[in-house]
Amino acid sequence: VYTDKDWYSIQLGVKMNIINGGTRITKSKKLHAELKALEARRDNIQKNIAIQIKDAIAEVNLQKNELVTRERNYREALIVVSLEKQRYNRGKSSLTDLINAENILKDRQEKRDITRLYILNAYAMYFHAIGKHPNQALQLINK
């Protein structure tokens, strides 16, 4: 049995928009479209990075092969200069022949050195593509 003193009151309130004018669906579609665009952008970036890595590896290999040729040409030019000096000292060759041989040697030395720089550049491109510091190319070359 309840009396007047035993009377209690509890009140709860819940507010919910049953109809939101379609804004929730519109926002959801917009966010979904943005997500798809970001995923496509990410995929494109990943493909570009893979291409950069493959290109850099190909360039490193190309320049290494080129250096082999340049080194061989330089060594051959050294031999020719040595032979031309001997021939010149014996009077069998002219000063012009000796100077021409030395010019060829300098040209081949320059081409060899430039190819070495190209190798360093190719390694720098590779390390940049994989996200490492290009100075690591120098450490790799010196091994």
Sine and cosine of phi, psi and omega as CSV:
sin_phi,cos_phi,sin_psi,cos_psi,sin_omega,cos_omega
0.00,0.00,0.77,-0.64,-0.01,-1.00
-0.97,-0.23,0.59,-0.81,0.07,-1.00
-0.93,-0.38,-0.02,-1.00,0.02,-1.00
-0.89,0.45,-0.47,0.88,-0.02,-1.00
-0.98,0.20,-0.31,0.95,-0.05,-1.00
-1.00,-0.05,0.25,0.97,-0.07,-1.00
-1.00,0.07,0.80,-0.59,0.03,-1.00
-0.81,-0.59,0.44,-0.90,0.01,-1.00
-0.74,-0.67,0.74,-0.67,0.06,-1.00
-0.81,-0.58,0.69,-0.73,0.00,-1.00
-0.73,-0.68,0.72,-0.69,0.07,-1.00
-0.86,-0.51,0.59,-0.80,0.05,-1.00
-0.77,-0.64,0.74,-0.68,0.06,-1.00
-0.78,-0.62,0.79,-0.61,0.01,-1.00
-0.89,-0.46,0.82,-0.57,-0.02,-1.00
-0.53,-0.85,0.79,-0.62,0.06,-1.00
-0.99,0.14,0.91,-0.42,0.02,-1.00
-0.97,0.25,-0.61,0.79,0.04,-1.00
-0.90,-0.44,0.88,-0.48,-0.02,-1.00
-0.94,-0.33,0.27,0.96,0.03,-1.00
0.96,0.29,0.28,0.96,0.03,-1.00
0.98,0.20,0.17,0.99,-0.05,-1.00
-0.94,0.35,-0.56,0.83,-0.02,-1.00
-0.91,0.42,-0.68,0.73,0.01,-1.00
-0.92,0.39,-0.66,0.75,0.01,-1.00
-0.89,0.46,-0.71,0.70,0.03,-1.00
-0.89,0.45,-0.64,0.77,0.00,-1.00
-0.90,0.45,-0.70,0.72,0.02,-1.00
-0.90,0.43,-0.64,0.77,0.00,-1.00
-0.90,0.44,-0.72,0.69,0.02,-1.00
-0.90,0.43,-0.61,0.79,0.03,-1.00
-0.90,0.43,-0.67,0.75,0.03,-1.00
-0.91,0.42,-0.65,0.76,0.04,-1.00
-0.90,0.44,-0.65,0.76,0.03,-1.00
-0.89,0.46,-0.70,0.71,0.03,-1.00
-0.88,0.47,-0.66,0.75,0.01,-1.00
-0.90,0.44,-0.67,0.74,0.02,-1.00
-0.92,0.40,-0.63,0.78,0.04,-1.00
-0.90,0.43,-0.65,0.76,0.03,-1.00
-0.91,0.42,-0.65,0.76,0.03,-1.00
-0.90,0.44,-0.69,0.73,0.02,-1.00
-0.87,0.49,-0.72,0.70,0.01,-1.00
-0.88,0.48,-0.66,0.75,0.01,-1.00
-0.90,0.43,-0.67,0.74,0.03,-1.00
-0.90,0.44,-0.68,0.73,0.02,-1.00
-0.88,0.47,-0.65,0.76,0.04,-1.00
-0.90,0.43,-0.68,0.73,0.01,-1.00
-0.89,0.45,-0.64,0.77,0.03,-1.00
-0.90,0.43,-0.68,0.74,0.03,-1.00
-0.88,0.48,-0.65,0.76,0.03,-1.00
-0.91,0.42,-0.68,0.73,0.02,-1.00
-0.88,0.48,-0.65,0.76,0.00,-1.00
-0.90,0.43,-0.73,0.69,0.02,-1.00
-0.88,0.47,-0.69,0.73,0.02,-1.00
-0.89,0.46,-0.67,0.75,-0.01,-1.00
-0.91,0.41,-0.66,0.75,0.03,-1.00
-0.89,0.45,-0.68,0.73,0.03,-1.00
-0.89,0.46,-0.65,0.76,0.01,-1.00
-0.92,0.39,-0.64,0.77,0.05,-1.00
-0.86,0.50,-0.75,0.67,-0.02,-1.00
-0.90,0.43,-0.66,0.75,0.04,-1.00
-0.87,0.49,-0.73,0.69,-0.04,-1.00
-0.94,0.35,-0.56,0.83,0.08,-1.00
-0.89,0.46,-0.70,0.72,0.04,-1.00
-0.90,0.44,-0.64,0.77,0.03,-1.00
-0.89,0.45,-0.62,0.78,-0.01,-1.00
-0.91,0.42,-0.60,0.80,0.05,-1.00
-0.85,0.52,-0.72,0.70,0.02,-1.00
-0.90,0.44,-0.71,0.70,-0.02,-1.00
-0.90,0.44,-0.63,0.78,0.04,-1.00
-0.90,0.44,-0.70,0.71,0.01,-1.00
-0.88,0.47,-0.70,0.72,0.02,-1.00
-0.88,0.47,-0.63,0.78,0.01,-1.00
-0.90,0.43,-0.72,0.69,0.01,-1.00
-0.88,0.47,-0.65,0.76,0.04,-1.00
-0.89,0.46,-0.65,0.76,0.01,-1.00
-0.91,0.41,-0.58,0.81,0.07,-1.00
-0.87,0.49,-0.68,0.73,0.01,-1.00
-0.90,0.43,-0.69,0.73,-0.01,-1.00
-0.88,0.47,-0.67,0.74,0.02,-1.00
-0.89,0.46,-0.68,0.73,0.02,-1.00
-0.88,0.48,-0.70,0.71,0.02,-1.00
-0.91,0.42,-0.65,0.76,0.02,-1.00
-0.91,0.42,-0.60,0.80,0.06,-1.00
-0.89,0.45,-0.69,0.72,0.02,-1.00
-0.89,0.46,-0.70,0.71,0.01,-1.00
-0.90,0.44,-0.65,0.76,0.00,-1.00
-0.90,0.43,-0.70,0.72,0.01,-1.00
-0.90,0.44,-0.46,0.89,0.04,-1.00
-1.00,0.00,-0.04,1.00,0.02,-1.00
0.99,0.15,0.28,0.96,-0.05,-1.00
-1.00,-0.09,-0.08,1.00,-0.07,-1.00
-0.60,-0.80,0.41,-0.91,-0.02,-1.00
-1.00,0.00,0.27,-0.96,0.06,-1.00
-0.88,0.47,-0.57,0.82,0.03,-1.00
-0.88,0.48,-0.66,0.75,0.03,-1.00
-0.88,0.47,-0.67,0.74,0.02,-1.00
-0.90,0.43,-0.71,0.71,0.01,-1.00
-0.89,0.45,-0.67,0.75,0.04,-1.00
-0.87,0.49,-0.67,0.74,0.03,-1.00
-0.90,0.44,-0.66,0.75,0.03,-1.00
-0.92,0.40,-0.60,0.80,0.05,-1.00
-0.91,0.42,-0.64,0.77,0.05,-1.00
-0.89,0.45,-0.67,0.74,0.04,-1.00
-0.86,0.51,-0.74,0.68,0.00,-1.00
-0.88,0.47,-0.64,0.77,0.02,-1.00
-0.89,0.46,-0.70,0.71,0.00,-1.00
-0.93,0.36,-0.57,0.82,0.07,-1.00
-0.91,0.42,-0.68,0.73,0.01,-1.00
-0.89,0.45,-0.69,0.72,0.02,-1.00
-0.90,0.44,-0.63,0.78,0.05,-1.00
-0.89,0.45,-0.71,0.71,-0.01,-1.00
-0.91,0.40,-0.61,0.79,0.04,-1.00
-0.91,0.42,-0.63,0.78,0.04,-1.00
-0.90,0.44,-0.60,0.80,0.08,-1.00
-0.87,0.49,-0.65,0.76,0.05,-1.00
-0.91,0.42,-0.62,0.78,0.04,-1.00
-0.89,0.45,-0.59,0.80,0.05,-1.00
-0.90,0.43,-0.71,0.70,0.04,-1.00
-0.86,0.51,-0.67,0.74,0.02,-1.00
-0.90,0.44,-0.65,0.76,0.02,-1.00
-0.90,0.43,-0.66,0.75,0.07,-1.00
-0.90,0.43,-0.64,0.77,0.03,-1.00
-0.88,0.47,-0.66,0.75,0.05,-1.00
-0.89,0.46,-0.66,0.75,0.00,-1.00
-0.90,0.44,-0.76,0.65,-0.03,-1.00
-0.91,0.41,-0.56,0.83,0.08,-1.00
-0.90,0.43,-0.68,0.74,-0.03,-1.00
-0.91,0.42,-0.57,0.82,0.00,-1.00
-1.00,-0.03,0.02,1.00,0.11,-0.99
1.00,0.10,0.43,0.90,0.06,-1.00
-0.92,-0.40,0.29,-0.96,-0.06,-1.00
-0.95,0.31,0.72,-0.69,-0.03,-1.00
-0.87,0.49,-0.35,0.94,0.03,-1.00
-0.88,0.47,-0.34,0.94,0.04,-1.00
-0.92,0.40,-0.37,0.93,0.07,-1.00
-0.88,0.47,-0.64,0.77,0.02,-1.00
-0.90,0.44,-0.65,0.76,0.02,-1.00
-0.90,0.43,-0.63,0.78,0.00,-1.00
-0.93,0.37,-0.64,0.77,0.00,-1.00
-0.91,0.42,-0.61,0.80,-0.07,-1.00
-0.97,0.22,-0.10,1.00,0.00,-1.00
-0.96,0.27,0.00,0.00,0.00,0.00
